Amino acid sequence: MRKIFLDCGAYRGESVKKVLTKFHDFDIYSFEPNPHLWKFHDELPNKLYKTLVWVDDHSQEFYLDNGDFDGSSVYPQKKNLIRKSSITVQAIDFSKFIVRKFKKRDFIILKMDIEGAEYEVLQKMINDKTIEYINELFIEFHYSKIGLDRSIHKTLCLDLQKRGINPQPWDALVKHKNDKSLETIELSYNDWCSEHT
């Protein structure tokens, strides 16, 4: 049994650094398609995939937030894109990646901040049943920023909850005392271990 942290939308490595403040025994897999941000991972103890988390393995147009790159997206209509410039990036079928790399007995934390792509990716994970590999989901949803109807967002959240996944917020930059994300990981892992020993 392995402990895995899947860092989708790795940006400058803030989530990796946050996890390392408390845990030192998770294997960390990070996904970041923006080449402007890869250098920030050079000294981090994670495996960086320079790919877009998506629903297939084809290349995709990726629209850049040319300010600080934190809002770049596969959706050209997404709010907060300063200029609609794009690059072509390699995508990865995230469901297939999970099946290839992991076992259901692994303890897997999935963190997603993928600027709207979470809806298609998570729906495919539900359809493929790879959501069953996930123990905890930390996520930033972007339905309003990509113009997605709120009913689609609510339906996805209900579908996740039916499968035992309760999405929780994640902000790697939050450091105040009300941020309970790391404690949630620890408690969840301890509960999971007690059930699987």
N, C-alpha and C positions, 0 to 999 in steps of 0.2 A: 504494500500500500504506500502510495506516494502522496505528498502534499503539494498541490499545484496552485499557482496563482496565474491566471490568464489575464493579461493586461492589454485590452483591446482599445486602441487609441492611446498609445503610450506617451505621446507628446514629448516632453523633455525629461522623462524619467521620474516625474514627481511621485507617481504611484509606487514605483519600485522602491524609492527612498522611504516612502511612508511605511510600506510593509516591512522593510528592513529595520525600522526603528523598534519593532517588537518581535519579529519572527526572523529566524536565521536558518530555518530548515525547510522552507518552501522552494520548490523549483519554480522559477519565474519565466514565463514566456510572454514576450511583449510583441505587439504588432503596431507598426507605424509606417504608413506608405509615403510620408512626406520626406524627401531626401534632405531638406533643410534642417530636419530635426534628428537625423541619425547620429550626428556627432555627439549629442548629449548622452548617448548610451555607451560610448566607448569604454568608460571606466566602471560601468555597472555590472553586477553579477547576474545578468539576465541573458536569455537567449532572445536576440532581436530578429524578428521576421520583418523584412522591409516590404511588407505587403498590406493590401487593403483587406480587412475582414469583410467577407461578402458571401454570396450564395453560390458562386461558381468560381472556376479557376481562370477565367478570361481576364484580359486587361480591361481597365475602366478609365474613363475620363474622371479626373479628380480636380475639383474646383478649389482654388487656394484662397484662404484668408491671408492676404499679403501684409497684414499688420503684424501679428505675432504668430500666425499660422494655427492658432488654437481652435478655429472654427471651420477649417477646410472640410469639404464634404463631396460626396458623389452627386449631390443634388444642386444643380446650378441655381435653383430658385431659393435656396436657403438664405435666410436673413443673416446679416452681419458679414457677408462676403464683401470685402472692400472693393475688389475688382474681380470681374468674372474671368480671370485668367485660369487656365487649366493645364494640367500635365497628364500624361498617360501613365498609369501605374499598374503593377501586377496585382491581381486579386487572388484570394484564397477562399475555397469553399470551406467555411469554418466547421460545418458539420462533419465533413469528411476528415478534416484535420483532427478533430476530437476522437473520432473512431480509430484513426491510424495511430495516434499517440498514447491514448489513455485507456484505462479500464474503469468499469463502473465501481470497482472497489476503491479507487483513488478518491481522495478528498480534494474537490476542485472548487476554488473560488473563481468566479467569472466577474471581472470588472469591465464594463462597457462605457465608453464615451466616444462614440463613433458618428456623431453629428447627423443623426437621422437614419443611418443604415441599420440601427438596432431593430427596427420593426421587421424588415425583410429577413434579417439574419435570425432573429429569435423565432419568427414564424416558421422558418425552414427547420430550425432545431426542434421545434414542437412536432412538425410533420415527420421529421426523420427520427424522432425519439432520442436525439442526442441531448436534449434538455435533461434527460434522466441521468446524465453523467454529472450534472452540476449540483453542488451542495448549497452554494450561496451565490446570489446575484446582486452585485452593486452596480448601479447604472445612473447615467444622466440621460433622461429622455428629452427628445427634441421635436416632438410632434408639432408644436406651434411654430417652430422656426422653419420647418419644411412645408408648412401648409397642410398637414395631415389632419383629417377630421378627428376630433377628440373621441368620438365613439370607437374608432379603430384602436386608439390608444387604450381605452378602457377595456375593450374586448381582449386585447393581447394580455393586459395585466390580469384579467380574470382567468384566462387560459393558463397563464403561468401559475397562478395561485392554486388552480385545480390540480396542478401537477406538483404541488408542494414547494413551489418557488415563490418567495415573497420578496419582490424587488425592493432594494434599499438604496438610499442615496449615497453617492461617493463623491468626495471632493478632496483630492490629494493635497490641496493647498490649505485646507482647514486644519488649524492646530489648537483651537480653543477647547475648553473642557466639555462642551456639549457634543463634541464629535465622538461618537461611540462606534465608529466603523471597525476599528481594530479590536475593540472589546467584543463586538459581535462575532467577528471571525474566530476569536479565541473560544468564546462560549460555544459557538456552533461546532467547532472542531472537537472540543471536549465532549459534547453531547454525542456527536457522531462516533467518536472513539468508544464511548461506553456502550453504544449499541452494536459495535462491530468487533468486540473482543471476545 
